[in-house]
Amino acid sequence: MQFTPKRTRAGVSLASGLCLAAGFGAGAIMAPSEALADWEPERPIEFVIQTSPGGGSDRYARMWIGIIEQYDLSPVPITPVNMPGGAGAVALTYLFAQDGDPHYITPTLNSLVTTPLQHQLPVMYPSEDLTPIVKMMMDPFQLWTNREFFETWEEFHERCQEERLDTLGTGARQEDEIQLELLWRAADCEPFRYVPAAGGGDVAAGVAGGHQHINVNQPAEAMPHYPETMIPLVNFAQERFEAFADYPTHWELGIGVDKEVPGIDATYAELLDLETGLHQMRGIIGAPNLSDEALEWWENLWRQVWETDEWQQFMRDNAMTPVFMGPAEYREWMIPFEDFHMQVMQDVFEWELRPDIMTREERRAEN
Amino acid sequence: MESLDLLMTGFSALMEPTRLGFLMFGVILGLLVGVLPGVGGTTGVAILLPMTVFLEPISALVMLAGIYWGAMYGGVITSILFAVPGNPWSVAVMFDGRPMAVQGKAQLAMSVAFTVSFVGAIVASVLFTFFALPFAQLALRFGPPEMFAVLMIAFGTFVGLGGAPAKALIMIAAGFLLSTVGLDVVTGQPRLTFGSIQMMQGFHFVPITIGLFGIGEVLNNAAERYKVQIEEMTKAAKLGLHDVTEALRVLLKHWWLALTSALLGFATGILPGAGATPASFMAYGIAQKTSRHPEKFGKGVPEGVMAPEAANNAAGTGSILPMMVLGIPGSPTAAILMAGVFMWGFVPGPRLFVEQTEFVWSFVASLYLANIAAVVICLVATPLLALMLRTPYAIIAPIIVVMCIVGAYAIQNSMLDVWLVLIFGVIGFILRRLDYPLAPLVVALVLGAPTETALRQSLIMSDGSMWIFLERPVSTPIAIVAILLFALPLIQIVWRRLRPRQDTGSADG
């Protein structure tokens, strides 16, 4: 069982592009068979998790591992290895060092994109420096509030123009803060007072306890408090979510719809949106330069996980948007996602990025 | 009583053999992982989580809970026997547990620790059973300013704890300094990492503590050729129930201390982000402050074992409460359990209590059963555990070192942590020789990061005004107590000056 790591990205894209041409809809009908793959893992897989046990992506990783074991989808065990620290910096650096070895994968969350833009890691743009494997779903953002403060967006919007409101999110200069920074600019609010918190639990507790007015959160985190204590004021998506049908989208409310983001060819509404802008992406990314054969095996495995009743049910229960993307599609999707993060953080928020930051094109010219 | 009826529902749900089997399996597994330094209940629960995707929810829940309850007991063993803290919250129990072992009272120390752990857990379980909702609501009132005030109390209880004041101060400063390494929570920028990516993960306090105490102790014993301990410890391993009855006697004598420590632990445990470790330190500090013979603390008094153990088991129990009742995970273990609850198709929170009574109350019932099982197993095993001390030190020492290193690596799969163990082992040895107290460093290191975070979060909320701590209904009384605690030594000094004839020699104790 040998595989030769391919150094040319064109080769990878082309092959997986062909795979994709077979269609991901067709994949559902096609009987998945591991025997077709030209590559199989030879030793246990290291599933490198960027958070501590119990952190956001850790939960998904362990659930997927449970499904894989139950349906016996992998010939080798998949071992979770937690490498928290540095908001993903340690884990991504470790993954980067496993050049060409498909036995190392990591679940993605948005710090995959934000951390390498701010800290001088060997990875700068994960879509190029690592190998995207699959995207398993999109976890939407909602603007949540405690009902003792506001019942509707209009009430909130009135107050936010008069004074600085309090909010909190996971970590500093990460996805929650980006979404909130975009929001007050889009809605012409006074800048929010942002308190960085340690984890999703603290974020929910801050608003549920009445210490902060609002947060942006995924439905799963806020669900325990809904609708008694907390309600979503806005869903950041094109269409209302089934589970929260009474609450409007930011398109309906016209938040940032006609407002261009300076320096970027997009409106605030587009950047806030689930599909064209921000959401927590839950997927899988591997070490750099993986072979087509290995990618094919991985895509096949994850597609089977994605199709299980357990995963479908879990996504439904938690108001997640089901989406499956293979390696090439995921990579294509990630490129603009990275670019707009870079531009927004650097040009709109004027945050300090890594000292050697450069655009994708500058980087390519240099090599 | 409605709660009582519901609790009975829980017990009857657990009487099913498979569920009971899963619970007992969890407890035993928890005891085992708790013994390994660094590997606590959190790791044990996380490892088994994937297995539970397809289990029947109640079996899955009580198994994971059993691991957690069991691990609360396991940590104390290596702390007392070898000065290697098995869990972060077993550090405080070491301050007096280890000296007791050195004096040949290892069995007594462990028996006291196990029985008092049981008391702590049961007190917390009773509070959980009858007052879950009001306590959870109270916990929600605690934001960053309140947390800061609580942490200040924790520090206040440690003012003037052992050692020369100047040396203690140096150690506190060193602890704070070490706790600042890594990514700054508020700005997201790296601090004191010297450009190293590995250092961005910060200095975890467990490897440092394991190094300072565990490896430091091994080196120290090697230097002294282990001459003192070996004779006295051999006396320790007498089999029999004598130490259990003695432990019960100690417990009855200091029942008030056990009860207050348990209440304190429970109250601290339910606060999001606080948990068992600060609770154990606080209880130890308060026990010493209120004791009639504070100078004996640190030299092997049973009260020094009782207070932190009662507090940490109560806190561990309490920290699950906000997760169950409100859906807010207050500790890493609670977060994993909550992930499980979602995976099994439930939503934690108030509705769970109403809609899934069997699920919730079998969890509550598992508290009682698991703790009874754990204390019985532990007490029976105590003489066997103490026998380990009879093993020649030349054999035990390398095992301790290997366990320390493996445990440190397991926390976050990082070689940096292994180096920390070794480097701080040497530092711990030197500090011990120079009579620097290690406890203040560990307290500052453990509580430094959450204190800094709470302070800076509070100041963001108040646009920089320190008055925020005295302007909020919940934080104000706590902050005043904290200020008084800090002022207490000053008041005592002034008091002594005013009455010069009454000379107390306890200041250097």
Interface residues (C-beta under 8 A of the other chain):
Chain A: S52 P53 G54 G55 D58 R59 R62 M63 I65 G66 I67 E69 Q70 P80 V81 N82 M83 P84 G85 G86 A87 A89 V90 T93 Q118 H119 Q120 L121 D166 G171 A172 R173 Q174 R193 Y194 V195 P196 A197 A198 G199 G200 G201 D202 A204 A205 G206 A208 G209 G210 H211 A220 M223 P224 H225 E228 E310 Q313 F314 D317 N318 E352
Chain B: T42 T43 V45 A46 L49 P50 M51 T52 V53 F54 L140 R141 F142 G143 P144 G182 L183 D184 V185 V186 T187 G188 Q189 P190 G195 I197 Q198 M200 Q201 G202 P272 G273 P322 M323 L326 G327 I328 P329 G330 P332 T333 A334 A335 I336 M338 A339 F342 M343 G345 V347 P348 G349 P350 R351 Q412 N413 S414 T453 Q457 I460 M461 D463
